[in-house]
Amino acid sequence: MLQTESYTRILLLLIHSVKRYRPMASKDYQLNRRGFIKGATTTALAGGLAPNLVLGSSSNNPLGGGIRKETFDFDKPYNRLGTNCFKWDSQLARFGSDKFEIGMGIADMDFKTAPCIGEALAERCQHENWGYLSSTESLKEAIKDWNQTRYGIDVSMESITIAAGVHPGLIAALTTVAPPGSKVLMNTPTYNGFYSDLRHSRTLANENKMLIDQDHSYYIDWDDFESRLTADTHAML
């Protein structure tokens, strides 16, 4: 079983049903919805500052067994030029080297893959037949254990569904909780790919436009955010 923790990128997807939403009273829970979201954002940003990663991998079998821990350095750059890399090679071919200096396109990493992942893939490739697996239970167990260890959240195995990618998963989730024509709350500017997910799920963007402070940093307009939690807004992305 592969178990990894990544502090460098945290993608937070919060989907909730506004119809089922009941604001929590501060006196009962010592928490309100604005405080909760602010706290979640702070936690995510704090986690994103850690430069190193503790990795675990199976000592013998990538699908189960003991865990080996090691430190991985995210600060050492890895040159991906000339490797058919979409982030770098495609952009250089399109814009030319004299107009392209910083890769700020697709969210692709510029450090080496964790050693335990490469080892597990190499071991699996030695089997020389890569047909359908009979079960994904070991992957679900890893997801459950990671959430319990990292966040103290008890996720039931039955609630985990494996998706083929980020966008198919988002489209399926939006289709489940947001009827066609309903709105999806988003902090903008945001990843443009999310708008394709809205089109495929036949939902509409409810844009909470972020503000810019004197340091040219974005921050959430919380008053506008709360005003957009309307009855026809069924999800937040």
Secondary structure, 3 states (H helix, E strand, C coil): CCEECCCCCCCCCCCCCCCCCCCCCHHHHCCCHHHHHHHHHHHHHHHCCCCEEEEEEECCECCECCEEEEEEECCCCCCCCCCCCHHHHHHHHHHCCCCCCCCCCCCCCCCCCCHHHHHHHHHHHCCCCCCCCCCCHHHHHHHHHHHHHHHCCCCCHHHCCCCCCHHHHHHHHHHHHCCCCCEEEEEECCCCHHHHHHHHHCCEEEEEECEECCCCCEECCHHHHHHCCCCCEEEEC
